[in-house]
């Protein structure tokens, strides 16, 4: 049968997943996420940082000069929670906060050299794991995986993701 067509393994048969198949998919996502975060977690553990610190470093690196409000929107956390994380990263010399040029109420965030080194180490570990998985799965599976992930995003977040350079 043609790939993606009706029958075993085809796209049409995937429209009728059983609860057991969905349960296995949910568990696979859970265990994949554990693997995806385990390498950075080991690095962060020795520094007394957590995943929130990693996420902040990632998105500040991705968009140098991003505002605190933009980071709040991306991460979907409370202002109090983000301020705690940022205060630690700033105090430890990993992130620099600069007052906005046009709007003095805005704070723009940048990684310091030390912050960039840590962010690269964390991301390199995840890229290596993802690269190996993508190679093992092949290009058709990779595209299917991206499609599934995008379909699982809330519509507003999907639009934001695609607008900001998603695949």
N, C-alpha and C positions, 0 to 999 in steps of 0.2 A: 504494500500500500504506500501511497505517496506520503511523504513526511508532512505532518500537520493535518492530514485528512482523517476521515472516519476510521475507526478500528483501533486495535491495541497500539498505544503509544502515539496515536494521532491527536491532533488538537481537539477534534470533536469529542473524543472519548474523555477528555479532561473536563468537559463541561458537566459531567455527571459523576463527580468524585463522591465516594462514600464517606461517611463520618470517620471511618477508620483511616482512610487515605488522608483526609484533612488533619486528623490527629497526628499522624506521622509527619505531615508537613509542618505543623506547628512545633512539634518536638525537634524536627530537623532545624528549624529556624532558631529555636532556643539554644540548641547545642552548637550551632554554627556561630551564634552571637557570643557564646561563652568562649569558643576558640578564638574568634576575632578579637575579643577584648583581653584574652589571657596574656598575650605577650606585652602589651602596654601596661596592664595591671602589675605585672612583675617589676617593670621599670619604675612605675609610680609608687609602688609599695615602699621601696627603699628611700623615697623622697618625701614620704608622708603626704602624698597627693592622691586624689581619686579621679574617677572618670569625668567628673564635672570640670576638673582642671584640664584634663586632656581635651575635652570638647571645646573649652574656651580657647586653649592654645591653637587647636586645629583651625577654628573659624577666624581667629585673629590673623593667623598666618595666611589663610586663604584670601582675606580682604584687609590688608594693612590699612589702618586708619578707620576701621569700622567703628561705629558709635556704640556706646553702651546700650542704647535703646534698640539698635539693630541686632546686637548680640542677644538681648533679651527675647526679641521676636524669633530669632533662629532657634535658640535653645529651648524656648518654651518653659522657662523657669521663673521663679519670683525674683523681684528686684533684690530682696534681702539675700536670697540664696546666691545670686550672681555677685552681689557686692562682697560677700564673704570670700568667694573664690577669687575674685579680682584683687581684693585687698591682699590676700596671701601671695598671689603671683607678682603683684607690684612690690610688696615688701621684700620678696625674695629676689628681686631684680630680674624677673623673667618677662614682665610686661611693663610698658611705659604708657601712662595716661597723659594725653595732651589736651589742653583746652582748645575748643574749636575756634577757628579764625573768624568765621562769619557769625557763628552763634556761640557766645561765651558760655552758655549753659551746657553745651555738648562736651562730652569727653570722648576723644578719639583714642583708640587703642592700637598699640604697636608692640611686636615682640622685640625684645632686646636681643643682642647676639646670643646670650645664654639661653634665652627663651627659644630662639630659632634652632639652636643645637638640640635642645630637649624635644621640641616638636618634631624635628627631623628624625630623631631616634625612635620616637613613638610611631610616627607614620611609616618609617622604613619597615618596622616590624609588621605592621598591618599590610603594607603593600606586598611584602614578600609572601605572606600567607594568601592574600587575594590573587596575586600573580600565579602562584602554584595551582590554586583552585581553578582559575580561569583556563590555564593551560590544560589541565586535566579534563575539564568539561568541554572545551572546544567553543568556537565562535557562535554556533547556533544556540547552544545552551546559555552562553554568556548573554546574548541578546534577549533570550527568553527570561532569564533571571532579572535583567534590568527592567523588562516589561512588567514582570510580576511585582517587583519592588515599587515601581512607579504607580501601579494600579492599587497598591496597598496604602499609598500616601493619601492623606486628606487632600481634597482638591486644591485648597489654598497653598498648602505646603508643596504639592506637586508643581504648581505654577511657579512658585518661588524657586524651587530646585531647578526646574528647566530654564528659567530666566537667568539664573546665576551660573549657568554653565554645566548643568547635568548632561549626561550622555545624549 
